[in-house]
Amino acid sequence: VGVKTGRTRPIKVSREALDKRHAQGWIQEVVESVEDCIELVKSARKDKRVLSIGFYGNVVTLWEGFAAYTERTGENLVELASDQTSLHNPFNGGYYPVQLSYEEGNSMMNKDPALFKSLVQESLR
């Protein structure tokens, strides 16, 4: 997922994929918490600098964090968002439910695909 406010924040549930994008130079900073991501965005906006931030986690968690921040402060940090998940194939790894880790999702896809599909649909509502 890329979110652009002069900065791009790819979201990854796979640490391996996130680290690869960072090593390739697509991502300048890697964060694991919504709070750290928000602080980096605020700093970059204040300094008027472009910054690419990779968030290790589920996009739903990040959006909920940005929404809560906006409700608390009245400041909207996101002006434009683009979801780059593979929603053309959501039930086979194109999307991971917010309730599951990457590893749990991979396991559930194989062991209980019906439950995995149900959790994906719930997350996307």
N, CA, C and O atoms as a printed pandas DataFrame, in Angstrom:
     atom_number atom_name residue_name chain_id  residue_number  x_coord  y_coord  z_coord
0              1         N          VAL        A               1    0.852   -1.163    0.000
1              2        CA          VAL        A               1    0.000    0.000    0.000
2              3         C          VAL        A               1    0.891    1.216    0.000
3              4         O          VAL        A               1    1.844    1.286    0.775
4              5         N          GLY        A               2    0.602    2.161   -0.844
5              6        CA          GLY        A               2    1.315    3.429   -0.826
6              7         C          GLY        A               2    0.358    4.537   -0.433
7              8         O          GLY        A               2   -0.763    4.589   -0.938
8              9         N          VAL        A               3    0.767    5.400    0.436
9             10        CA          VAL        A               3   -0.021    6.561    0.834
10            11         C          VAL        A               3    0.839    7.764    0.526
11            12         O          VAL        A               3    1.998    7.805    0.938
12            13         N          LYS        A               4    0.319    8.731   -0.175
13            14        CA          LYS        A               4    1.187    9.829   -0.577
14            15         C          LYS        A               4    0.714   11.166   -0.036
15            16         O          LYS        A               4   -0.407   11.601   -0.301
16            17         N          THR        A               5    1.572   11.799    0.714
17            18        CA          THR        A               5    1.370   13.186    1.147
18            19         C          THR        A               5    2.684   13.903    0.891
19            20         O          THR        A               5    3.119   14.737    1.685
20            21         N          GLY        A               6    3.305   13.568   -0.224
21            22        CA          GLY        A               6    4.669   14.007   -0.447
22            23         C          GLY        A               6    5.631   12.948    0.069
23            24         O          GLY        A               6    6.840   13.034   -0.148
24            25         N          ARG        A               7    5.099   11.973    0.737
25            26        CA          ARG        A               7    5.844   10.841    1.261
26            27         C          ARG        A               7    5.086    9.560    0.882
27            28         O          ARG        A               7    3.875    9.605    0.667
28            29         N          THR        A               8    5.762    8.460    0.801
29            30        CA          THR        A               8    5.119    7.191    0.485
30            31         C          THR        A               8    5.373    6.216    1.607
31            32         O          THR        A               8    6.493    6.113    2.107
32            33         N          ARG        A               9    4.334    5.495    2.010
33            34        CA          ARG        A               9    4.460    4.532    3.083
34            35         C          ARG        A               9    4.008    3.153    2.610
35            36         O          ARG        A               9    2.820    2.844    2.700
36            37         N          PRO        A              10    4.909    2.322    2.113
37            38        CA          PRO        A              10    4.504    0.959    1.801
38            39         C          PRO        A              10    4.194    0.189    3.085
39            40         O          PRO        A              10    4.901    0.318    4.085
40            41         N          ILE        A              11    3.159   -0.589    3.042
41            42        CA          ILE        A              11    2.747   -1.403    4.184
42            43         C          ILE        A              11    3.035   -2.855    3.831
43            44         O          ILE        A              11    2.674   -3.311    2.746
44            45         N          LYS        A              12    3.666   -3.571    4.714
45            46        CA          LYS        A              12    3.990   -4.967    4.440
46            47         C          LYS        A              12    3.670   -5.818    5.658
47            48         O          LYS        A              12    4.012   -5.464    6.786
48            49         N          VAL        A              13    3.006   -6.953    5.415
49            50        CA          VAL        A              13    2.823   -7.924    6.491
50            51         C          VAL        A              13    3.962   -8.933    6.482
51            52         O          VAL        A              13    4.125   -9.689    7.440
52            53         N          SER        A              14    4.746   -8.955    5.418
53            54        CA          SER        A              14    5.898   -9.846    5.328
54            55         C          SER        A              14    7.167   -9.054    5.647
55            56         O          SER        A              14    7.518   -8.124    4.921
56            57         N          ARG        A              15    7.843   -9.415    6.715
57            58        CA          ARG        A              15    9.074   -8.715    7.089
58            59         C          ARG        A              15   10.130   -8.887    6.002
59            60         O          ARG        A              15   10.890   -7.963    5.715
60            61         N          GLU        A              16   10.172  -10.061    5.408
61            62        CA          GLU        A              16   11.136  -10.328    4.339
62            63         C          GLU        A              16   10.921   -9.361    3.167
63            64         O          GLU        A              16   11.884   -8.802    2.642
64            65         N          ALA        A              17    9.678   -9.167    2.763
65            66        CA          ALA        A              17    9.380   -8.250    1.657
66            67         C          ALA        A              17    9.735   -6.812    2.034
67            68         O          ALA        A              17   10.282   -6.068    1.219
68            69         N          LEU        A              18    9.423   -6.426    3.265
69            70        CA          LEU        A              18    9.730   -5.072    3.733
70            71         C          LEU        A              18   11.240   -4.831    3.747
71            72         O          LEU        A              18   11.711   -3.801    3.265
72            73         N          ASP        A              19   11.993   -5.776    4.295
73            74        CA          ASP        A              19   13.443   -5.635    4.347
74            75         C          ASP        A              19   14.050   -5.585    2.942
75            76         O          ASP        A              19   15.024   -4.869    2.706
76            77         N          LYS        A              20   13.475   -6.341    2.022
77            78        CA          LYS        A              20   13.953   -6.333    0.636
78            79         C          LYS        A              20   13.746   -4.952    0.013
79            80         O          LYS        A              20   14.656   -4.427   -0.628
80            81         N          ARG        A              21   12.568   -4.359    0.192
81            82        CA          ARG        A              21   12.284   -3.015   -0.351
82            83         C          ARG        A              21   13.217   -1.972    0.284
83            84         O          ARG        A              21   13.656   -1.035   -0.381
84            85         N          HIS        A              22   13.508   -2.146    1.563
85            86        CA          HIS        A              22   14.412   -1.233    2.250
86            87         C          HIS        A              22   15.826   -1.370    1.681
87            88         O          HIS        A              22   16.474   -0.364    1.394
88            89         N          ALA        A              23   16.305   -2.592    1.516
89            90        CA          ALA        A              23   17.647   -2.831    0.975
90            91         C          ALA        A              23   17.763   -2.322   -0.463
91            92         O          ALA        A              23   18.832   -1.877   -0.879
92            93         N          GLN        A              24   16.669   -2.386   -1.220
93            94        CA          GLN        A              24   16.669   -1.912   -2.603
94            95         C          GLN        A              24   16.607   -0.390   -2.694
95            96         O          GLN        A              24   16.795    0.181   -3.768
96            97         N          GLY        A              25   16.344    0.262   -1.570
97            98        CA          GLY        A              25   16.297    1.719   -1.561
98            99         C          GLY        A              25   14.923    2.318   -1.807
99           100         O          GLY        A              25   14.801    3.539   -1.900
100          101         N          TRP        A              26   13.890    1.500   -1.916
101          102        CA          TRP        A              26   12.527    2.009   -2.125
102          103         C          TRP        A              26   11.971    2.623   -0.845
103          104         O          TRP        A              26   11.102    3.494   -0.893
104          105         N          ILE        A              27   12.473    2.170    0.286
105          106        CA          ILE        A              27   12.001    2.639    1.589
106          107         C          ILE        A              27   13.200    3.198    2.356
107          108         O          ILE        A              27   14.241    2.549    2.453
108          109         N          GLN        A              28   13.045    4.405    2.898
109          110        CA          GLN        A              28   14.135    5.024    3.648
110          111         C          GLN        A              28   14.090    4.656    5.131
111          112         O          GLN        A              28   15.135    4.474    5.755
112          113         N          GLU        A              29   12.908    4.546    5.689
113          114        CA          GLU        A              29   12.735    4.244    7.117
114          115         C          GLU        A              29   11.787    3.057    7.256
115          116         O          GLU        A              29   10.862    2.898    6.460
116          117         N          VAL        A              30   12.017    2.234    8.261
117          118        CA          VAL        A              30   11.135    1.106    8.577
118          119         C          VAL        A              30   10.628    1.294    9.996
119          120         O          VAL        A              30   11.413    1.537   10.913
120          121         N          VAL        A              31    9.317    1.182   10.179
121          122        CA          VAL        A              31    8.717    1.307   11.509
122          123         C          VAL        A              31    7.800    0.126   11.763
123          124         O          VAL        A              31    7.283   -0.499   10.838
124          125         N          GLU        A              32    7.612   -0.163   13.052
125          126        CA          GLU        A              32    6.741   -1.269   13.437
126          127         C          GLU        A              32    5.563   -0.802   14.269
127          128         O          GLU        A              32    4.738   -1.619   14.680
128          129         N          SER        A              33    5.465    0.495   14.527
129          130        CA          SER        A              33    4.323    0.978   15.304
130          131         C          SER        A              33    3.673    2.162   14.585
131          132         O          SER        A              33    4.331    2.936   13.891
132          133         N          VAL        A              34    2.383    2.269   14.776
133          134        CA          VAL        A              34    1.624    3.382   14.200
134          135         C          VAL        A              34    2.165    4.699   14.747
135          136         O          VAL        A              34    2.316    5.668   14.003
136          137         N          GLU        A              35    2.454    4.736   16.033
137          138        CA          GLU        A              35    2.943    5.964   16.664
138          139         C          GLU        A              35    4.256    6.428   16.032
139          140         O          GLU        A              35    4.440    7.618   15.776
140          141         N          ASP        A              36    5.170    5.481   15.781
141          142        CA          ASP        A              36    6.440    5.848   15.144
142          143         C          ASP        A              36    6.211    6.361   13.727
143          144         O          ASP        A              36    6.867    7.306   13.289
144          145         N          CYS        A              37    5.289    5.741   13.020
145          146        CA          CYS        A              37    4.975    6.176   11.660
146          147         C          CYS        A              37    4.413    7.603   11.674
147          148         O          CYS        A              37    4.823    8.449   10.879
148          149         N          ILE        A              38    3.482    7.855   12.575
149          150        CA          ILE        A              38    2.884    9.186   12.685
150          151         C          ILE        A              38    3.951   10.231   12.999
151          152         O          ILE        A              38    3.954   11.310   12.406
152          153         N          GLU        A              39    4.852    9.921   13.921
153          154        CA          GLU        A              39    5.908   10.881   14.275
154          155         C          GLU        A              39    6.829   11.169   13.089
155          156         O          GLU        A              39    7.229   12.315   12.884
156          157         N          LEU        A              40    7.168   10.141   12.305
157          158        CA          LEU        A              40    8.002   10.362   11.126
158          159         C          LEU        A              40    7.274   11.224   10.086
159          160         O          LEU        A              40    7.876   12.106    9.474
160          161         N          VAL        A              41    5.989   10.967    9.893
161          162        CA          VAL        A              41    5.212   11.755    8.939
162          163         C          VAL        A              41    5.143   13.209    9.393
163          164         O          VAL        A              41    5.339   14.122    8.591
164          165         N          LYS        A              42    4.864   13.425   10.681
165          166        CA          LYS        A              42    4.788   14.794   11.202
166          167         C          LYS        A              42    6.127   15.516   11.009
167          168         O          LYS        A              42    6.154   16.674   10.592
168          169         N          SER        A              43    7.211   14.846   11.306
169          170        CA          SER        A              43    8.538   15.439   11.161
170          171         C          SER        A              43    8.832   15.787    9.697
171          172         O          SER        A              43    9.326   16.875    9.401
172          173         N          ALA        A              44    8.529   14.869    8.797
173          174        CA          ALA        A              44    8.782   15.114    7.378
174          175         C          ALA        A              44    7.914   16.259    6.858
175          176         O          ALA        A              44    8.383   17.088    6.078
176          177         N          ARG        A              45    6.670   16.308    7.281
177          178        CA          ARG        A              45    5.788   17.408    6.859
178          179         C          ARG        A              45    6.324   18.744    7.375
179          180         O          ARG        A              45    6.363   19.730    6.639
180          181         N          LYS        A              46    6.733   18.770    8.639
181          182        CA          LYS        A              46    7.247   20.007    9.242
182          183         C          LYS        A              46    8.478   20.502    8.494
183          184         O          LYS        A              46    8.626   21.698    8.243
184          185         N          ASP        A              47    9.367   19.558    8.136
185          186        CA          ASP        A              47   10.615   19.907    7.448
186          187         C          ASP        A              47   10.446   20.023    5.928
187          188         O          ASP        A              47   11.385   20.367    5.211
188          189         N          LYS        A              48    9.218   19.725    5.446
189          190        CA          LYS        A              48    8.915   19.751    4.001
190          191         C          LYS        A              48    9.899   18.884    3.213
191          192         O          LYS        A              48   10.443   19.291    2.187
192          193         N          ARG        A              49   10.105   17.663    3.741
193          194        CA          ARG        A              49   11.000   16.750    3.047
194          195         C          ARG        A              49   10.245   15.495    2.646
195          196         O          ARG        A              49    9.322   15.055    3.332
196          197         N          VAL        A              50   10.648   14.942    1.542
197          198        CA          VAL        A              50   10.063   13.700    1.048
198          199         C          VAL        A              50   10.702   12.549    1.811
199          200         O          VAL        A              50   11.918   12.519    2.001
200          201         N          LEU        A              51    9.881   11.610    2.244
201          202        CA          LEU        A              51   10.379   10.484    3.019
202          203         C          LEU        A              51    9.555    9.250    2.700
203          204         O          LEU        A              51    8.325    9.305    2.672
204          205         N          SER        A              52   10.226    8.153    2.464
205          206        CA          SER        A              52    9.561    6.879    2.211
206          207         C          SER        A              52    9.655    6.032    3.470
207          208         O          SER        A              52   10.748    5.721    3.943
208          209         N          ILE        A              53    8.493    5.659    4.010
209          210        CA          ILE        A              53    8.424    4.913    5.264
210          211         C          ILE        A              53    7.760    3.563    5.012
211          212         O          ILE        A              53    6.673    3.499    4.437
212          213         N          GLY        A              54    8.407    2.499    5.437
213          214        CA          GLY        A              54    7.811    1.165    5.360
214          215         C          GLY        A              54    7.229    0.797    6.710
215          216         O          GLY        A              54    7.936    0.804    7.718
216          217         N          PHE        A              55    5.943    0.475    6.737
217          218        CA          PHE        A              55    5.256    0.084    7.966
218          219         C          PHE        A              55    5.109   -1.427    7.991
219          220         O          PHE        A              55    4.498   -2.011    7.097
220          221         N          TYR        A              56    5.668   -2.061    9.014
221          222        CA          TYR        A              56    5.545   -3.508    9.158
222          223         C          TYR        A              56    4.275   -3.800    9.931
223          224         O          TYR        A              56    4.235   -3.674   11.155
224          225         N          GLY        A              57    3.242   -4.191    9.209
225          226        CA          GLY        A              57    1.959   -4.473    9.833
226          227         C          GLY        A              57    0.849   -4.461    8.807
227          228         O          GLY        A              57    1.091   -4.428    7.600
228          229         N          ASN        A              58   -0.353   -4.489    9.301
229          230        CA          ASN        A              58   -1.528   -4.524    8.442
230          231         C          ASN        A              58   -2.021   -3.104    8.197
231          232         O          ASN        A              58   -2.041   -2.274    9.106
232          233         N          VAL        A              59   -2.413   -2.838    6.966
233          234        CA          VAL        A              59   -2.861   -1.496    6.584
234          235         C          VAL        A              59   -4.051   -1.028    7.420
235          236         O          VAL        A              59   -4.176    0.165    7.697
236          237         N          VAL        A              60   -4.916   -1.942    7.822
237          238        CA          VAL        A              60   -6.079   -1.557    8.636
238          239         C          VAL        A              60   -5.615   -0.925    9.948
239          240         O          VAL        A              60   -6.164    0.085   10.388
240          241         N          THR        A              61   -4.607   -1.525   10.561
241          242        CA          THR        A              61   -4.057   -0.990   11.803
242          243         C          THR        A              61   -3.530    0.429   11.593
243          244         O          THR        A              61   -3.746    1.307   12.427
244          245         N          LEU        A              62   -2.845    0.645   10.483
245          246        CA          LEU        A              62   -2.289    1.967   10.197
246          247         C          LEU        A              62   -3.397    2.990    9.955
247          248         O          LEU        A              62   -3.347    4.093   10.500
248          249         N          TRP        A              63   -4.397    2.638    9.144
249          250        CA          TRP        A              63   -5.493    3.586    8.868
250          251         C          TRP        A              63   -6.267    3.915   10.131
251          252         O          TRP        A              63   -6.638    5.068   10.355
252          253         N          GLU        A              64   -6.510    2.908   10.954
253          254        CA          GLU        A              64   -7.201    3.179   12.218
254          255         C          GLU        A              64   -6.382    4.125   13.089
255          256         O          GLU        A              64   -6.942    4.989   13.764
256          257         N          GLY        A              65   -5.068    3.968   13.079
257          258        CA          GLY        A              65   -4.195    4.853   13.845
258          259         C          GLY        A              65   -4.222    6.280   13.331
259          260         O          GLY        A              65   -4.289    7.224   14.117
260          261         N          PHE        A              66   -4.172    6.445   12.008
261          262        CA          PHE        A              66   -4.259    7.786   11.431
262          263         C          PHE        A              66   -5.622    8.419   11.723
263          264         O          PHE        A              66   -5.706    9.608   12.029
264          265         N          ALA        A              67   -6.687    7.621   11.628
265          266        CA          ALA        A              67   -8.032    8.141   11.910
266          267         C          ALA        A              67   -8.141    8.583   13.367
267          268         O          ALA        A              67   -8.696    9.645   13.653
268          269         N          ALA        A              68   -7.619    7.780   14.283
269          270        CA          ALA        A              68   -7.666    8.136   15.704
270          271         C          ALA        A              68   -6.858    9.407   15.968
271          272         O          ALA        A              68   -7.272   10.257   16.756
272          273         N          TYR        A              69   -5.709    9.532   15.310
273          274        CA          TYR        A              69   -4.893   10.736   15.466
274          275         C          TYR        A              69   -5.663   11.969   14.986
275          276         O          TYR        A              69   -5.659   13.007   15.649
276          277         N          THR        A              70   -6.317   11.849   13.841
277          278        CA          THR        A              70   -7.092   12.972   13.301
278          279         C          THR        A              70   -8.244   13.335   14.235
279          280         O          THR        A              70   -8.506   14.515   14.466
280          281         N          GLU        A              71   -8.929   12.332   14.769
281          282        CA          GLU        A              71  -10.030   12.599   15.711
282          283         C          GLU        A              71   -9.524   13.305   16.963
283          284         O          GLU        A              71  -10.176   14.212   17.479
284          285         N          ARG        A              72   -8.362   12.885   17.446
285          286        CA          ARG        A              72   -7.782   13.455   18.661
286          287         C          ARG        A              72   -7.271   14.878   18.470
287          288         O          ARG        A              72   -7.445   15.729   19.341
288          289         N          THR        A              73   -6.634   15.132   17.317
289          290        CA          THR        A              73   -5.926   16.395   17.126
290          291         C          THR        A              73   -6.585   17.342   16.128
291          292         O          THR        A              73   -6.322   18.545   16.138
292          293         N          GLY        A              74   -7.438   16.799   15.271
293          294        CA          GLY        A              74   -8.022   17.599   14.199
294          295         C          GLY        A              74   -7.081   17.749   13.009
295          296         O          GLY        A              74   -7.441   18.382   12.016
296          297         N          GLU        A              75   -5.894   17.183   13.093
297          298        CA          GLU        A              75   -4.908   17.284   12.005
298          299         C          GLU        A              75   -4.958   16.027   11.134
299          300         O          GLU        A              75   -4.767   14.913   11.623
300          301         N          ASN        A              76   -5.214   16.218    9.850
301          302        CA          ASN        A              76   -5.238   15.108    8.905
302          303         C          ASN        A              76   -3.864   14.969    8.269
303          304         O          ASN        A              76   -3.420   15.860    7.545
304          305         N          LEU        A              77   -3.190   13.862    8.534
305          306        CA          LEU        A              77   -1.843   13.651    8.001
306          307         C          LEU        A              77   -1.832   12.989    6.632
307          308         O          LEU        A              77   -0.789   12.951    5.978
308          309         N          VAL        A              78   -2.969   12.467    6.184
309          310        CA          VAL        A              78   -3.036   11.759    4.907
310          311         C          VAL        A              78   -3.984   12.504    3.977
311          312         O          VAL        A              78   -5.163   12.684    4.282
312          313         N          GLU        A              79   -3.451   12.932    2.842
313          314        CA          GLU        A              79   -4.263   13.643    1.861
314          315         C          GLU        A              79   -4.677   12.769    0.693
315          316         O          GLU        A              79   -5.707   13.019    0.068
316          317         N          LEU        A              80   -3.892   11.750    0.391
317          318        CA          LEU        A              80   -4.164   10.873   -0.740
318          319         C          LEU        A              80   -3.644    9.486   -0.393
319          320         O          LEU        A              80   -2.533    9.350    0.118
320          321         N          ALA        A              81   -4.430    8.464   -0.664
321          322        CA          ALA        A              81   -4.015    7.100   -0.345
322          323         C          ALA        A              81   -4.260    6.189   -1.539
323          324         O          ALA        A              81   -5.190    6.396   -2.319
324          325         N          SER        A              82   -3.413    5.185   -1.663
325          326        CA          SER        A              82   -3.547    4.193   -2.725
326          327         C          SER        A              82   -3.221    2.830   -2.135
327          328         O          SER        A              82   -2.132    2.626   -1.599
328          329         N          ASP        A              83   -4.153    1.906   -2.231
329          330        CA          ASP        A              83   -3.959    0.563   -1.709
330          331         C          ASP        A              83   -3.369   -0.307   -2.813
331          332         O          ASP        A              83   -4.006   -0.521   -3.844
332          333         N          GLN        A              84   -2.169   -0.802   -2.602
333          334        CA          GLN        A              84   -1.484   -1.594   -3.616
334          335         C          GLN        A              84   -1.512   -3.092   -3.308
335          336         O          GLN        A              84   -0.714   -3.850   -3.860
336          337         N          THR        A              85   -2.418   -3.525   -2.436
337          338        CA          THR        A              85   -2.514   -4.962   -2.175
338          339         C          THR        A              85   -3.058   -5.654   -3.413
339          340         O          THR        A              85   -3.640   -5.011   -4.286
340          341         N          SER        A              86   -2.872   -6.942   -3.484
341          342        CA          SER        A              86   -3.315   -7.729   -4.638
342          343         C          SER        A              86   -4.763   -8.171   -4.456
343          344         O          SER        A              86   -5.039   -9.357   -4.273
344          345         N          LEU        A              87   -5.672   -7.224   -4.507
345          346        CA          LEU        A              87   -7.072   -7.563   -4.274
346          347         C          LEU        A              87   -7.720   -8.286   -5.449
347          348         O          LEU        A              87   -8.891   -8.656   -5.365
348          349         N          HIS        A              88   -6.996   -8.494   -6.530
349          350        CA          HIS        A              88   -7.516   -9.342   -7.592
350          351         C          HIS        A              88   -7.467  -10.805   -7.155
351          352         O          HIS        A              88   -8.074  -11.663   -7.795
352          353         N          ASN        A              89   -6.752  -11.092   -6.075
353          354        CA          ASN        A              89   -6.612  -12.448   -5.551
354          355         C          ASN        A              89   -6.590  -12.403   -4.021
355          356         O          ASN        A              89   -5.618  -12.844   -3.407
356          357         N          PRO        A              90   -7.648  -11.877   -3.399
357          358        CA          PRO        A              90   -7.592  -11.596   -1.961
358          359         C          PRO        A              90   -7.545  -12.822   -1.067
359          360         O          PRO        A              90   -7.083  -12.725    0.070
360          361         N          PHE        A              91   -8.000  -13.955   -1.532
361          362        CA          PHE        A              91   -8.123  -15.111   -0.646
362          363         C          PHE        A              91   -6.949  -16.077   -0.742
363          364         O          PHE        A              91   -6.945  -17.118   -0.084
364          365         N          ASN        A              92   -5.965  -15.744   -1.546
365          366        CA          ASN        A              92   -4.779  -16.587   -1.705
366          367         C          ASN        A              92   -3.504  -15.784   -1.468
367          368         O          ASN        A              92   -2.513  -15.965   -2.176
368          369         N          GLY        A              93   -3.527  -14.897   -0.474
369          370        CA          GLY        A              93   -2.338  -14.149   -0.122
370          371         C          GLY        A              93   -2.294  -12.731   -0.660
371          372         O          GLY        A              93   -1.340  -12.004   -0.386
372          373         N          GLY        A              94   -3.292  -12.322   -1.412
373          374        CA          GLY        A              94   -3.333  -10.950   -1.905
374          375         C          GLY        A              94   -3.716   -9.970   -0.810
375          376         O          GLY        A              94   -3.454   -8.772   -0.923
376          377         N          TYR        A              95   -4.326  -10.468    0.235
377          378        CA          TYR        A              95   -4.708   -9.634    1.372
378          379         C          TYR        A              95   -4.648  -10.500    2.623
379          380         O          TYR        A              95   -5.001  -11.679    2.585
380          381         N          TYR        A              96   -4.206   -9.920    3.721
381          382        CA          TYR        A              96   -4.151  -10.633    4.996
382          383         C          TYR        A              96   -5.077   -9.943    5.985
383          384         O          TYR        A              96   -4.996   -8.727    6.162
384          385         N          PRO        A              97   -5.958  -10.701    6.632
385          386        CA          PRO        A              97   -6.878  -10.112    7.606
386          387         C          PRO        A              97   -6.128   -9.434    8.749
387          388         O          PRO        A              97   -5.063   -9.890    9.165
388          389         N          VAL        A              98   -6.688   -8.356    9.240
389          390        CA          VAL        A              98   -6.055   -7.597   10.314
390          391         C          VAL        A              98   -5.932   -8.436   11.587
391          392         O          VAL        A              98   -5.062   -8.175   12.418
392          393         N          GLN        A              99   -6.786   -9.428   11.743
393          394        CA          GLN        A              99   -6.789  -10.243   12.960
394          395         C          GLN        A              99   -5.622  -11.233   13.022
395          396         O          GLN        A              99   -5.353  -11.799   14.081
396          397         N          LEU        A             100   -4.924  -11.449   11.894
397          398        CA          LEU        A             100   -3.900  -12.492   11.827
398          399         C          LEU        A             100   -2.532  -11.917   11.495
399          400         O          LEU        A             100   -2.417  -10.917   10.787
400          401         N          SER        A             101   -1.510  -12.557   12.012
401          402        CA          SER        A             101   -0.151  -12.227   11.574
402          403         C          SER        A             101    0.050  -12.845   10.189
403          404         O          SER        A             101   -0.777  -13.622    9.713
404          405         N          TYR        A             102    1.144  -12.490    9.566
405          406        CA          TYR        A             102    1.488  -13.048    8.260
406          407         C          TYR        A             102    1.575  -14.578    8.334
407          408         O          TYR        A             102    1.024  -15.281    7.487
408          409         N          GLU        A             103    2.269  -15.078    9.351
409          410        CA          GLU        A             103    2.440  -16.518    9.508
410          411         C          GLU        A             103    1.108  -17.213    9.773
411          412         O          GLU        A             103    0.828  -18.267    9.203
412          413         N          GLU        A             104    0.281  -16.615   10.648
413          414        CA          GLU        A             104   -1.032  -17.192   10.943
414          415         C          GLU        A             104   -1.908  -17.219    9.694
415          416         O          GLU        A             104   -2.627  -18.189    9.453
416          417         N          GLY        A             105   -1.846  -16.160    8.907
417          418        CA          GLY        A             105   -2.620  -16.104    7.665
418          419         C          GLY        A             105   -2.202  -17.178    6.690
419          420         O          GLY        A             105   -3.049  -17.847    6.098
420          421         N          ASN        A             106   -0.898  -17.350    6.515
421          422        CA          ASN        A             106   -0.414  -18.393    5.608
422          423         C          ASN        A             106   -0.877  -19.773    6.051
423          424         O          ASN        A             106   -1.281  -20.594    5.228
424          425         N          SER        A             107   -0.816  -20.022    7.352
425          426        CA          SER        A             107   -1.253  -21.309    7.881
426          427         C          SER        A             107   -2.752  -21.508    7.659
427          428         O          SER        A             107   -3.182  -22.568    7.204
428          429         N          MET        A             108   -3.544  -20.482    7.985
429          430        CA          MET        A             108   -4.992  -20.604    7.856
430          431         C          MET        A             108   -5.427  -20.757    6.399
431          432         O          MET        A             108   -6.391  -21.467    6.114
432          433         N          MET        A             109   -4.720  -20.095    5.471
433          434        CA          MET        A             109   -5.049  -20.240    4.048
434          435         C          MET        A             109   -5.037  -21.697    3.635
435          436         O          MET        A             109   -5.867  -22.134    2.837
436          437         N          ASN        A             110   -4.087  -22.451    4.184
437          438        CA          ASN        A             110   -3.953  -23.868    3.832
438          439         C          ASN        A             110   -4.862  -24.770    4.650
439          440         O          ASN        A             110   -5.441  -25.717    4.119
440          441         N          LYS        A             111   -4.990  -24.478    5.951
441          442        CA          LYS        A             111   -5.726  -25.373    6.844
442          443         C          LYS        A             111   -7.225  -25.104    6.891
443          444         O          LYS        A             111   -8.013  -26.037    7.050
444          445         N          ASP        A             112   -7.626  -23.855    6.756
445          446        CA          ASP        A             112   -9.041  -23.500    6.843
446          447         C          ASP        A             112   -9.345  -22.327    5.914
447          448         O          ASP        A             112   -9.600  -21.214    6.374
448          449         N          PRO        A             113   -9.316  -22.582    4.593
449          450        CA          PRO        A             113   -9.500  -21.497    3.630
450          451         C          PRO        A             113  -10.847  -20.780    3.763
451          452         O          PRO        A             113  -10.936  -19.589    3.464
452          453         N          ALA        A             114  -11.885  -21.475    4.200
453          454        CA          ALA        A             114  -13.197  -20.833    4.365
454          455         C          ALA        A             114  -13.146  -19.783    5.484
455          456         O          ALA        A             114  -13.685  -18.686    5.336
456          457         N          LEU        A             115  -12.501  -20.122    6.591
457          458        CA          LEU        A             115  -12.366  -19.158    7.691
458          459         C          LEU        A             115  -11.479  -17.990    7.264
459          460         O          LEU        A             115  -11.774  -16.836    7.571
460          461         N          PHE        A             116  -10.389  -18.296    6.553
461          462        CA          PHE        A             116   -9.508  -17.237    6.066
462          463         C          PHE        A             116  -10.301  -16.270    5.180
463          464         O          PHE        A             116  -10.185  -15.054    5.336
464          465         N          LYS        A             117  -11.093  -16.795    4.266
465          466        CA          LYS        A             117  -11.904  -15.956    3.380
466          467         C          LYS        A             117  -12.868  -15.091    4.182
467          468         O          LYS        A             117  -13.041  -13.907    3.891
468          469         N          SER        A             118  -13.489  -15.684    5.183
469          470        CA          SER        A             118  -14.422  -14.933    6.027
470          471         C          SER        A             118  -13.725  -13.787    6.760
471          472         O          SER        A             118  -14.270  -12.687    6.859
472          473         N          LEU        A             119  -12.519  -14.044    7.274
473          474        CA          LEU        A             119  -11.774  -12.991    7.980
474          475         C          LEU        A             119  -11.308  -11.890    7.029
475          476         O          LEU        A             119  -11.284  -10.717    7.402
476          477         N          VAL        A             120  -10.937  -12.263    5.801
477          478        CA          VAL        A             120  -10.570  -11.255    4.790
478          479         C          VAL        A             120  -11.774  -10.355    4.527
479          480         O          VAL        A             120  -11.658   -9.129    4.533
480          481         N          GLN        A             121  -12.930  -10.975    4.298
481          482        CA          GLN        A             121  -14.136  -10.192    4.011
482          483         C          GLN        A             121  -14.492   -9.264    5.175
483          484         O          GLN        A             121  -14.904   -8.124    4.960
484          485         N          GLU        A             122  -14.332   -9.751    6.396
485          486        CA          GLU        A             122  -14.595   -8.922    7.582
486          487         C          GLU        A             122  -13.637   -7.747    7.649
487          488         O          GLU        A             122  -14.055   -6.630    7.958
488          489         N          SER        A             123  -12.355   -7.974    7.367
489          490        CA          SER        A             123  -11.350   -6.907    7.401
490          491         C          SER        A             123  -11.613   -5.844    6.344
491          492         O          SER        A             123  -11.358   -4.662    6.572
492          493         N          LEU        A             124  -12.109   -6.252    5.212
493          494        CA          LEU        A             124  -12.304   -5.314    4.098
494          495         C          LEU        A             124  -13.577   -4.492    4.198
495          496         O          LEU        A             124  -13.792   -3.607    3.370
496          497         N          ARG        A             125  -14.418   -4.749    5.170
497          498        CA          ARG        A             125  -15.659   -3.975    5.294
498          499         C          ARG        A             125  -15.413   -2.579    5.730
499          500         O          ARG        A             125  -16.357   -1.804    5.879
